[in-house]
Amino acid sequence: MAQRSIEVLIGRLITDEAFRDAFLTNRVLTLQNFVESGHELTGVEAAAIHATPATLWRIVANQIDPRLQRAKLSADNV
């Protein structure tokens, strides 16, 4: 079932701005929270996510249609 968790994790990193920002700020804590919320990650998968260049997630997010993005809401956006 870990493959499904990787798909969910990558999807969130690409489409969820708040999740992506949290991950880029503190990868360890964000992955820990992800696992604690019920997702499975093997040590190899976690290591691979950590080894992926951080800039990749923003680059990919900027390439997909904005309608697929979950924008972070802040006082600036209201």
C-alpha positions in Angstrom: 0.0 0.0 0.0 3.0 2.3 0.2 2.9 3.0 -3.5 -0.5 4.6 -3.1 0.9 6.8 -0.3 3.8 7.9 -2.6 1.2 8.9 -5.2 -0.8 10.9 -2.6 2.4 12.5 -1.3 3.7 13.5 -4.7 0.2 14.8 -5.7 0.1 16.9 -2.6 3.6 18.3 -3.1 2.6 19.4 -6.6 -1.0 20.6 -6.0 -1.2 21.8 -2.4 0.8 25.0 -1.8 0.6 25.0 2.0 1.7 21.4 2.2 4.5 22.0 -0.3 5.7 25.1 1.7 5.6 23.1 5.0 7.6 20.3 3.3 10.2 22.7 2.0 10.5 24.3 5.4 10.8 21.1 7.4 10.8 17.8 5.4 11.2 15.6 8.4 8.3 17.0 10.3 6.0 17.1 7.3 6.8 13.5 6.4 6.3 12.5 10.0 2.9 14.2 10.0 2.0 12.6 6.7 2.7 9.1 8.1 0.9 9.8 11.4 -2.2 10.8 9.4 -2.4 7.2 8.2 -0.1 7.0 5.1 2.7 4.4 4.8 6.2 5.2 3.6 9.1 2.8 3.6 12.5 4.0 4.6 13.6 3.8 0.9 10.7 5.9 -0.2 11.3 8.5 2.5 15.0 8.6 1.5 14.1 9.1 -2.1 11.7 11.9 -1.4 14.4 13.6 0.8 17.0 13.1 -2.1 14.7 14.8 -4.6 15.8 18.4 -5.2 13.5 20.7 -3.3 13.1 23.0 -6.3 11.5 20.2 -8.4 8.2 20.4 -6.5 7.8 24.2 -7.2 8.9 23.8 -10.8 6.4 21.0 -11.4 3.7 22.9 -9.5 4.2 26.0 -11.7 3.9 23.9 -14.9 0.4 22.4 -14.2 -2.9 24.2 -14.8 -3.7 26.5 -11.9 -7.1 25.0 -11.7 -5.5 21.9 -10.3 -3.7 23.8 -7.6 -4.9 24.2 -4.0 -3.9 27.7 -3.2 -2.8 28.7 0.2 -5.2 31.2 1.7 -3.8 34.0 3.7 -4.8 37.5 4.7 -3.0 38.7 1.5 -5.4 36.6 -0.6 -8.6 37.7 1.0 
